[in-house]
Amino acid sequence: DPLVMAGRRLAGEAFAGEVVDVVMAYSESKRPSPRPLVTVRTDDRPYLGERVKVYRSLGGKPQTAEYVGP
């Protein structure tokens, strides 16, 4: 719902942006999995601390990510 998202963006709970870079990285486990580092440019001001989980919905399925800083 665009109206709900607008309110969350104004409150700093959500942001919209453009992917400007992707660096492929892998987890450090016995069986490494791809964990790309995605750089997003946004004019929004999200109120996020480092290492906070962020979410997006793609095709109705949620995906999680970790915010690492400005």
PDB file with one MODEL, atoms N, CA, C and O in Angstrom:
MODEL        1
ATOM      1  N   ASP A   1       0.844  -1.178   0.000  1.00  0.00           N
ATOM      2  CA  ASP A   1       0.000   0.000   0.000  1.00  0.00           C
ATOM      3  C   ASP A   1       0.894   1.248   0.000  1.00  0.00           C
ATOM      4  O   ASP A   1       1.606   1.482   0.976  1.00  0.00           O
ATOM      5  N   PRO A   2       0.874   2.042  -1.056  1.00  0.00           N
ATOM      6  CA  PRO A   2       1.731   3.225  -1.147  1.00  0.00           C
ATOM      7  C   PRO A   2       1.534   4.227  -0.018  1.00  0.00           C
ATOM      8  O   PRO A   2       2.498   4.860   0.415  1.00  0.00           O
ATOM      9  N   LEU A   3       0.304   4.385   0.468  1.00  0.00           N
ATOM     10  CA  LEU A   3       0.050   5.334   1.554  1.00  0.00           C
ATOM     11  C   LEU A   3       0.714   4.873   2.855  1.00  0.00           C
ATOM     12  O   LEU A   3       1.286   5.686   3.582  1.00  0.00           O
ATOM     13  N   VAL A   4       0.641   3.596   3.144  1.00  0.00           N
ATOM     14  CA  VAL A   4       1.299   3.049   4.340  1.00  0.00           C
ATOM     15  C   VAL A   4       2.812   3.213   4.215  1.00  0.00           C
ATOM     16  O   VAL A   4       3.475   3.614   5.171  1.00  0.00           O
ATOM     17  N   MET A   5       3.360   2.903   3.032  1.00  0.00           N
ATOM     18  CA  MET A   5       4.809   3.046   2.826  1.00  0.00           C
ATOM     19  C   MET A   5       5.245   4.498   2.973  1.00  0.00           C
ATOM     20  O   MET A   5       6.308   4.766   3.532  1.00  0.00           O
ATOM     21  N   ALA A   6       4.451   5.433   2.485  1.00  0.00           N
ATOM     22  CA  ALA A   6       4.800   6.852   2.609  1.00  0.00           C
ATOM     23  C   ALA A   6       4.924   7.240   4.073  1.00  0.00           C
ATOM     24  O   ALA A   6       5.866   7.938   4.449  1.00  0.00           O
ATOM     25  N   GLY A   7       3.993   6.801   4.899  1.00  0.00           N
ATOM     26  CA  GLY A   7       4.061   7.089   6.335  1.00  0.00           C
ATOM     27  C   GLY A   7       5.277   6.464   6.986  1.00  0.00           C
ATOM     28  O   GLY A   7       5.918   7.088   7.832  1.00  0.00           O
ATOM     29  N   ARG A   8       5.600   5.244   6.605  1.00  0.00           N
ATOM     30  CA  ARG A   8       6.775   4.566   7.181  1.00  0.00           C
ATOM     31  C   ARG A   8       8.073   5.230   6.718  1.00  0.00           C
ATOM     32  O   ARG A   8       9.036   5.312   7.481  1.00  0.00           O
ATOM     33  N   ARG A   9       8.099   5.702   5.473  1.00  0.00           N
ATOM     34  CA  ARG A   9       9.291   6.400   4.984  1.00  0.00           C
ATOM     35  C   ARG A   9       9.487   7.714   5.728  1.00  0.00           C
ATOM     36  O   ARG A   9      10.612   8.055   6.094  1.00  0.00           O
ATOM     37  N   LEU A  10       8.404   8.456   5.957  1.00  0.00           N
ATOM     38  CA  LEU A  10       8.502   9.715   6.702  1.00  0.00           C
ATOM     39  C   LEU A  10       8.942   9.483   8.143  1.00  0.00           C
ATOM     40  O   LEU A  10       9.625  10.325   8.724  1.00  0.00           O
ATOM     41  N   ALA A  11       8.559   8.351   8.721  1.00  0.00           N
ATOM     42  CA  ALA A  11       8.932   8.023  10.099  1.00  0.00           C
ATOM     43  C   ALA A  11      10.340   7.436  10.189  1.00  0.00           C
ATOM     44  O   ALA A  11      10.843   7.210  11.289  1.00  0.00           O
ATOM     45  N   GLY A  12      10.989   7.184   9.035  1.00  0.00           N
ATOM     46  CA  GLY A  12      12.333   6.617   9.045  1.00  0.00           C
ATOM     47  C   GLY A  12      12.352   5.115   9.248  1.00  0.00           C
ATOM     48  O   GLY A  12      13.406   4.540   9.521  1.00  0.00           O
ATOM     49  N   GLU A  13      11.194   4.468   9.117  1.00  0.00           N
ATOM     50  CA  GLU A  13      11.100   3.023   9.305  1.00  0.00           C
ATOM     51  C   GLU A  13      11.258   2.253   7.999  1.00  0.00           C
ATOM     52  O   GLU A  13      11.387   1.029   8.013  1.00  0.00           O
ATOM     53  N   ALA A  14      11.250   2.959   6.876  1.00  0.00           N
ATOM     54  CA  ALA A  14      11.382   2.320   5.569  1.00  0.00           C
ATOM     55  C   ALA A  14      12.112   3.282   4.646  1.00  0.00           C
ATOM     56  O   ALA A  14      12.173   4.484   4.905  1.00  0.00           O
ATOM     57  N   PHE A  15      12.663   2.742   3.569  1.00  0.00           N
ATOM     58  CA  PHE A  15      13.311   3.605   2.580  1.00  0.00           C
ATOM     59  C   PHE A  15      13.153   2.988   1.201  1.00  0.00           C
ATOM     60  O   PHE A  15      12.963   1.780   1.058  1.00  0.00           O
ATOM     61  N   ALA A  16      13.236   3.836   0.198  1.00  0.00           N
ATOM     62  CA  ALA A  16      13.218   3.407  -1.195  1.00  0.00           C
ATOM     63  C   ALA A  16      14.513   3.900  -1.808  1.00  0.00           C
ATOM     64  O   ALA A  16      15.000   4.972  -1.452  1.00  0.00           O
ATOM     65  N   GLY A  17      15.069   3.139  -2.715  1.00  0.00           N
ATOM     66  CA  GLY A  17      16.326   3.558  -3.305  1.00  0.00           C
ATOM     67  C   GLY A  17      16.634   2.803  -4.580  1.00  0.00           C
ATOM     68  O   GLY A  17      15.828   2.015  -5.074  1.00  0.00           O
ATOM     69  N   GLU A  18      17.828   3.066  -5.101  1.00  0.00           N
ATOM     70  CA  GLU A  18      18.298   2.467  -6.339  1.00  0.00           C
ATOM     71  C   GLU A  18      19.583   1.701  -6.054  1.00  0.00           C
ATOM     72  O   GLU A  18      20.490   2.226  -5.409  1.00  0.00           O
ATOM     73  N   VAL A  19      19.662   0.468  -6.530  1.00  0.00           N
ATOM     74  CA  VAL A  19      20.882  -0.325  -6.377  1.00  0.00           C
ATOM     75  C   VAL A  19      21.937   0.266  -7.305  1.00  0.00           C
ATOM     76  O   VAL A  19      21.713   0.388  -8.510  1.00  0.00           O
ATOM     77  N   VAL A  20      23.097   0.634  -6.738  1.00  0.00           N
ATOM     78  CA  VAL A  20      24.156   1.240  -7.541  1.00  0.00           C
ATOM     79  C   VAL A  20      25.392   0.353  -7.650  1.00  0.00           C
ATOM     80  O   VAL A  20      26.256   0.604  -8.490  1.00  0.00           O
ATOM     81  N   ASP A  21      25.493  -0.687  -6.807  1.00  0.00           N
ATOM     82  CA  ASP A  21      26.652  -1.579  -6.883  1.00  0.00           C
ATOM     83  C   ASP A  21      26.335  -2.896  -6.186  1.00  0.00           C
ATOM     84  O   ASP A  21      25.612  -2.924  -5.191  1.00  0.00           O
ATOM     85  N   VAL A  22      26.881  -3.981  -6.716  1.00  0.00           N
ATOM     86  CA  VAL A  22      26.753  -5.300  -6.092  1.00  0.00           C
ATOM     87  C   VAL A  22      28.123  -5.959  -6.128  1.00  0.00           C
ATOM     88  O   VAL A  22      28.728  -6.099  -7.191  1.00  0.00           O
ATOM     89  N   VAL A  23      28.610  -6.365  -4.952  1.00  0.00           N
ATOM     90  CA  VAL A  23      29.886  -7.072  -4.841  1.00  0.00           C
ATOM     91  C   VAL A  23      29.571  -8.464  -4.307  1.00  0.00           C
ATOM     92  O   VAL A  23      28.996  -8.600  -3.227  1.00  0.00           O
ATOM     93  N   MET A  24      29.945  -9.498  -5.059  1.00  0.00           N
ATOM     94  CA  MET A  24      29.637 -10.852  -4.630  1.00  0.00           C
ATOM     95  C   MET A  24      30.566 -11.260  -3.490  1.00  0.00           C
ATOM     96  O   MET A  24      31.786 -11.126  -3.588  1.00  0.00           O
ATOM     97  N   ALA A  25      29.978 -11.754  -2.422  1.00  0.00           N
ATOM     98  CA  ALA A  25      30.717 -12.251  -1.264  1.00  0.00           C
ATOM     99  C   ALA A  25      30.091 -13.585  -0.872  1.00  0.00           C
ATOM    100  O   ALA A  25      28.998 -13.923  -1.328  1.00  0.00           O
ATOM    101  N   TYR A  26      30.789 -14.341  -0.025  1.00  0.00           N
ATOM    102  CA  TYR A  26      30.298 -15.649   0.409  1.00  0.00           C
ATOM    103  C   TYR A  26      30.397 -15.769   1.912  1.00  0.00           C
ATOM    104  O   TYR A  26      31.288 -15.191   2.535  1.00  0.00           O
ATOM    105  N   SER A  27      29.472 -16.529   2.500  1.00  0.00           N
ATOM    106  CA  SER A  27      29.485 -16.738   3.949  1.00  0.00           C
ATOM    107  C   SER A  27      30.718 -17.552   4.334  1.00  0.00           C
ATOM    108  O   SER A  27      31.287 -18.271   3.513  1.00  0.00           O
ATOM    109  N   GLU A  28      31.113 -17.424   5.584  1.00  0.00           N
ATOM    110  CA  GLU A  28      32.287 -18.148   6.071  1.00  0.00           C
ATOM    111  C   GLU A  28      31.842 -19.370   6.870  1.00  0.00           C
ATOM    112  O   GLU A  28      32.028 -19.431   8.085  1.00  0.00           O
ATOM    113  N   SER A  29      31.262 -20.323   6.188  1.00  0.00           N
ATOM    114  CA  SER A  29      30.814 -21.544   6.844  1.00  0.00           C
ATOM    115  C   SER A  29      31.433 -22.740   6.133  1.00  0.00           C
ATOM    116  O   SER A  29      32.168 -22.581   5.159  1.00  0.00           O
ATOM    117  N   LYS A  30      31.133 -23.931   6.621  1.00  0.00           N
ATOM    118  CA  LYS A  30      31.665 -25.137   5.977  1.00  0.00           C
ATOM    119  C   LYS A  30      31.194 -25.238   4.533  1.00  0.00           C
ATOM    120  O   LYS A  30      31.897 -25.749   3.662  1.00  0.00           O
ATOM    121  N   ARG A  31      29.997 -24.741   4.308  1.00  0.00           N
ATOM    122  CA  ARG A  31      29.426 -24.751   2.961  1.00  0.00           C
ATOM    123  C   ARG A  31      29.092 -23.310   2.585  1.00  0.00           C
ATOM    124  O   ARG A  31      27.965 -22.866   2.807  1.00  0.00           O
ATOM    125  N   PRO A  32      30.051 -22.571   2.019  1.00  0.00           N
ATOM    126  CA  PRO A  32      29.831 -21.149   1.719  1.00  0.00           C
ATOM    127  C   PRO A  32      28.615 -20.922   0.816  1.00  0.00           C
ATOM    128  O   PRO A  32      28.393 -21.642  -0.157  1.00  0.00           O
ATOM    129  N   SER A  33      27.841 -19.900   1.171  1.00  0.00           N
ATOM    130  CA  SER A  33      26.668 -19.501   0.394  1.00  0.00           C
ATOM    131  C   SER A  33      26.874 -18.080  -0.108  1.00  0.00           C
ATOM    132  O   SER A  33      27.510 -17.274   0.572  1.00  0.00           O
ATOM    133  N   PRO A  34      26.345 -17.757  -1.292  1.00  0.00           N
ATOM    134  CA  PRO A  34      26.493 -16.389  -1.789  1.00  0.00           C
ATOM    135  C   PRO A  34      25.772 -15.392  -0.888  1.00  0.00           C
ATOM    136  O   PRO A  34      24.613 -15.596  -0.526  1.00  0.00           O
ATOM    137  N   ARG A  35      26.458 -14.322  -0.531  1.00  0.00           N
ATOM    138  CA  ARG A  35      25.906 -13.241   0.290  1.00  0.00           C
ATOM    139  C   ARG A  35      26.379 -11.921  -0.309  1.00  0.00           C
ATOM    140  O   ARG A  35      27.335 -11.325   0.185  1.00  0.00           O
ATOM    141  N   PRO A  36      25.709 -11.455  -1.383  1.00  0.00           N
ATOM    142  CA  PRO A  36      26.173 -10.240  -2.056  1.00  0.00           C
ATOM    143  C   PRO A  36      26.062  -9.003  -1.164  1.00  0.00           C
ATOM    144  O   PRO A  36      25.136  -8.876  -0.363  1.00  0.00           O
ATOM    145  N   LEU A  37      27.018  -8.104  -1.319  1.00  0.00           N
ATOM    146  CA  LEU A  37      26.991  -6.805  -0.646  1.00  0.00           C
ATOM    147  C   LEU A  37      26.388  -5.821  -1.649  1.00  0.00           C
ATOM    148  O   LEU A  37      26.987  -5.534  -2.685  1.00  0.00           O
ATOM    149  N   VAL A  38      25.205  -5.311  -1.331  1.00  0.00           N
ATOM    150  CA  VAL A  38      24.455  -4.443  -2.238  1.00  0.00           C
ATOM    151  C   VAL A  38      24.520  -3.013  -1.722  1.00  0.00           C
ATOM    152  O   VAL A  38      24.190  -2.758  -0.563  1.00  0.00           O
ATOM    153  N   THR A  39      24.942  -2.077  -2.570  1.00  0.00           N
ATOM    154  CA  THR A  39      24.973  -0.663  -2.220  1.00  0.00           C
ATOM    155  C   THR A  39      23.746   0.008  -2.829  1.00  0.00           C
ATOM    156  O   THR A  39      23.501  -0.082  -4.032  1.00  0.00           O
ATOM    157  N   VAL A  40      22.980   0.684  -1.969  1.00  0.00           N
ATOM    158  CA  VAL A  40      21.737   1.334  -2.389  1.00  0.00           C
ATOM    159  C   VAL A  40      21.856   2.833  -2.153  1.00  0.00           C
ATOM    160  O   VAL A  40      22.253   3.268  -1.072  1.00  0.00           O
ATOM    161  N   ARG A  41      21.509   3.623  -3.172  1.00  0.00           N
ATOM    162  CA  ARG A  41      21.479   5.081  -3.032  1.00  0.00           C
ATOM    163  C   ARG A  41      20.036   5.493  -2.770  1.00  0.00           C
ATOM    164  O   ARG A  41      19.124   5.090  -3.492  1.00  0.00           O
ATOM    165  N   THR A  42      19.839   6.307  -1.721  1.00  0.00           N
ATOM    166  CA  THR A  42      18.496   6.751  -1.366  1.00  0.00           C
ATOM    167  C   THR A  42      18.537   8.194  -0.888  1.00  0.00           C
ATOM    168  O   THR A  42      19.530   8.638  -0.312  1.00  0.00           O
ATOM    169  N   ASP A  43      17.465   8.914  -1.129  1.00  0.00           N
ATOM    170  CA  ASP A  43      17.320  10.267  -0.592  1.00  0.00           C
ATOM    171  C   ASP A  43      16.573  10.241   0.738  1.00  0.00           C
ATOM    172  O   ASP A  43      16.454  11.264   1.411  1.00  0.00           O
ATOM    173  N   ASP A  44      16.066   9.052   1.115  1.00  0.00           N
ATOM    174  CA  ASP A  44      15.363   8.903   2.387  1.00  0.00           C
ATOM    175  C   ASP A  44      16.371   8.924   3.534  1.00  0.00           C
ATOM    176  O   ASP A  44      17.568   8.731   3.322  1.00  0.00           O
ATOM    177  N   ARG A  45      15.881   9.157   4.739  1.00  0.00           N
ATOM    178  CA  ARG A  45      16.707   9.178   5.948  1.00  0.00           C
ATOM    179  C   ARG A  45      16.230   8.083   6.901  1.00  0.00           C
ATOM    180  O   ARG A  45      15.524   8.374   7.867  1.00  0.00           O
ATOM    181  N   PRO A  46      16.612   6.813   6.640  1.00  0.00           N
ATOM    182  CA  PRO A  46      16.163   5.756   7.549  1.00  0.00           C
ATOM    183  C   PRO A  46      16.870   5.861   8.895  1.00  0.00           C
ATOM    184  O   PRO A  46      18.051   6.203   8.958  1.00  0.00           O
ATOM    185  N   TYR A  47      16.146   5.567   9.967  1.00  0.00           N
ATOM    186  CA  TYR A  47      16.717   5.581  11.315  1.00  0.00           C
ATOM    187  C   TYR A  47      17.124   4.160  11.662  1.00  0.00           C
ATOM    188  O   TYR A  47      16.389   3.438  12.336  1.00  0.00           O
ATOM    189  N   LEU A  48      18.305   3.767  11.194  1.00  0.00           N
ATOM    190  CA  LEU A  48      18.778   2.403  11.391  1.00  0.00           C
ATOM    191  C   LEU A  48      20.135   2.411  12.074  1.00  0.00           C
ATOM    192  O   LEU A  48      20.997   3.223  11.741  1.00  0.00           O
ATOM    193  N   GLY A  49      20.323   1.520  13.016  1.00  0.00           N
ATOM    194  CA  GLY A  49      21.634   1.311  13.610  1.00  0.00           C
ATOM    195  C   GLY A  49      22.382   0.288  12.773  1.00  0.00           C
ATOM    196  O   GLY A  49      21.781  -0.411  11.958  1.00  0.00           O
ATOM    197  N   GLU A  50      23.694   0.199  12.973  1.00  0.00           N
ATOM    198  CA  GLU A  50      24.466  -0.796  12.241  1.00  0.00           C
ATOM    199  C   GLU A  50      24.039  -2.194  12.642  1.00  0.00           C
ATOM    200  O   GLU A  50      23.655  -2.442  13.785  1.00  0.00           O
ATOM    201  N   ARG A  51      24.112  -3.099  11.682  1.00  0.00           N
ATOM    202  CA  ARG A  51      23.788  -4.510  11.871  1.00  0.00           C
ATOM    203  C   ARG A  51      22.299  -4.774  12.110  1.00  0.00           C
ATOM    204  O   ARG A  51      21.937  -5.827  12.634  1.00  0.00           O
ATOM    205  N   VAL A  52      21.435  -3.830  11.731  1.00  0.00           N
ATOM    206  CA  VAL A  52      19.991  -4.004  11.859  1.00  0.00           C
ATOM    207  C   VAL A  52      19.493  -4.761  10.629  1.00  0.00           C
ATOM    208  O   VAL A  52      19.949  -4.507   9.515  1.00  0.00           O
ATOM    209  N   LYS A  53      18.565  -5.683  10.828  1.00  0.00           N
ATOM    210  CA  LYS A  53      17.987  -6.402   9.699  1.00  0.00           C
ATOM    211  C   LYS A  53      16.990  -5.510   8.967  1.00  0.00           C
ATOM    212  O   LYS A  53      16.207  -4.785   9.582  1.00  0.00           O
ATOM    213  N   VAL A  54      17.039  -5.581   7.638  1.00  0.00           N
ATOM    214  CA  VAL A  54      16.067  -4.897   6.792  1.00  0.00           C
ATOM    215  C   VAL A  54      15.406  -5.958   5.914  1.00  0.00           C
ATOM    216  O   VAL A  54      15.959  -7.039   5.714  1.00  0.00           O
ATOM    217  N   TYR A  55      14.235  -5.647   5.398  1.00  0.00           N
ATOM    218  CA  TYR A  55      13.453  -6.627   4.651  1.00  0.00           C
ATOM    219  C   TYR A  55      12.931  -6.024   3.360  1.00  0.00           C
ATOM    220  O   TYR A  55      12.728  -4.815   3.247  1.00  0.00           O
ATOM    221  N   ARG A  56      12.722  -6.901   2.391  1.00  0.00           N
ATOM    222  CA  ARG A  56      12.024  -6.500   1.176  1.00  0.00           C
ATOM    223  C   ARG A  56      11.163  -7.670   0.735  1.00  0.00           C
ATOM    224  O   ARG A  56      11.408  -8.816   1.111  1.00  0.00           O
ATOM    225  N   SER A  57      10.168  -7.370  -0.055  1.00  0.00           N
ATOM    226  CA  SER A  57       9.290  -8.407  -0.581  1.00  0.00           C
ATOM    227  C   SER A  57       9.517  -8.484  -2.080  1.00  0.00           C
ATOM    228  O   SER A  57       9.415  -7.480  -2.785  1.00  0.00           O
ATOM    229  N   LEU A  58       9.825  -9.678  -2.562  1.00  0.00           N
ATOM    230  CA  LEU A  58      10.054  -9.884  -3.992  1.00  0.00           C
ATOM    231  C   LEU A  58       9.153 -11.024  -4.437  1.00  0.00           C
ATOM    232  O   LEU A  58       9.346 -12.169  -4.027  1.00  0.00           O
ATOM    233  N   GLY A  59       8.187 -10.723  -5.259  1.00  0.00           N
ATOM    234  CA  GLY A  59       7.249 -11.740  -5.709  1.00  0.00           C
ATOM    235  C   GLY A  59       6.449 -12.345  -4.573  1.00  0.00           C
ATOM    236  O   GLY A  59       6.087 -13.521  -4.624  1.00  0.00           O
ATOM    237  N   GLY A  60       6.168 -11.552  -3.544  1.00  0.00           N
ATOM    238  CA  GLY A  60       5.404 -12.036  -2.410  1.00  0.00           C
ATOM    239  C   GLY A  60       6.212 -12.799  -1.378  1.00  0.00           C
ATOM    240  O   GLY A  60       5.671 -13.223  -0.357  1.00  0.00           O
ATOM    241  N   LYS A  61       7.517 -12.982  -1.633  1.00  0.00           N
ATOM    242  CA  LYS A  61       8.377 -13.701  -0.691  1.00  0.00           C
ATOM    243  C   LYS A  61       9.321 -12.709  -0.011  1.00  0.00           C
ATOM    244  O   LYS A  61       9.992 -11.932  -0.690  1.00  0.00           O
ATOM    245  N   PRO A  62       9.378 -12.729   1.317  1.00  0.00           N
ATOM    246  CA  PRO A  62      10.266 -11.786   2.016  1.00  0.00           C
ATOM    247  C   PRO A  62      11.732 -12.200   1.903  1.00  0.00           C
ATOM    248  O   PRO A  62      12.051 -13.389   1.895  1.00  0.00           O
ATOM    249  N   GLN A  63      12.611 -11.217   1.817  1.00  0.00           N
ATOM    250  CA  GLN A  63      14.057 -11.429   1.846  1.00  0.00           C
ATOM    251  C   GLN A  63      14.624 -10.543   2.937  1.00  0.00           C
ATOM    252  O   GLN A  63      14.174  -9.411   3.118  1.00  0.00           O
ATOM    253  N   THR A  64      15.614 -11.054   3.670  1.00  0.00           N
ATOM    254  CA  THR A  64      16.239 -10.260   4.720  1.00  0.00           C
ATOM    255  C   THR A  64      17.621  -9.814   4.272  1.00  0.00           C
ATOM    256  O   THR A  64      18.258 -10.446   3.430  1.00  0.00           O
ATOM    257  N   ALA A  65      18.062  -8.720   4.850  1.00  0.00           N
ATOM    258  CA  ALA A  65      19.392  -8.186   4.601  1.00  0.00           C
ATOM    259  C   ALA A  65      19.856  -7.527   5.890  1.00  0.00           C
ATOM    260  O   ALA A  65      19.095  -7.413   6.851  1.00  0.00           O
ATOM    261  N   GLU A  66      21.103  -7.097   5.905  1.00  0.00           N
ATOM    262  CA  GLU A  66      21.669  -6.440   7.082  1.00  0.00           C
ATOM    263  C   GLU A  66      22.191  -5.075   6.682  1.00  0.00           C
ATOM    264  O   GLU A  66      22.946  -4.951   5.718  1.00  0.00           O
ATOM    265  N   TYR A  67      21.794  -4.053   7.418  1.00  0.00           N
ATOM    266  CA  TYR A  67      22.247  -2.681   7.175  1.00  0.00           C
ATOM    267  C   TYR A  67      23.618  -2.517   7.824  1.00  0.00           C
ATOM    268  O   TYR A  67      23.771  -2.763   9.020  1.00  0.00           O
ATOM    269  N   VAL A  68      24.623  -2.101   7.037  1.00  0.00           N
ATOM    270  CA  VAL A  68      25.973  -1.959   7.582  1.00  0.00           C
ATOM    271  C   VAL A  68      26.423  -0.517   7.747  1.00  0.00           C
ATOM    272  O   VAL A  68      27.503  -0.282   8.288  1.00  0.00           O
ATOM    273  N   GLY A  69      25.651   0.442   7.311  1.00  0.00           N
ATOM    274  CA  GLY A  69      26.007   1.842   7.558  1.00  0.00           C
ATOM    275  C   GLY A  69      25.894   2.714   6.334  1.00  0.00           C
ATOM    276  O   GLY A  69      25.688   2.230   5.221  1.00  0.00           O
ATOM    277  N   PRO A  70      26.034   4.025   6.556  1.00  0.00           N
ATOM    278  CA  PRO A  70      25.906   4.976   5.447  1.00  0.00           C
ATOM    279  C   PRO A  70      27.090   4.944   4.507  1.00  0.00           C
ATOM    280  O   PRO A  70      27.122   5.690   3.528  1.00  0.00           O
TER     281      PRO A  70
ENDMDL
END
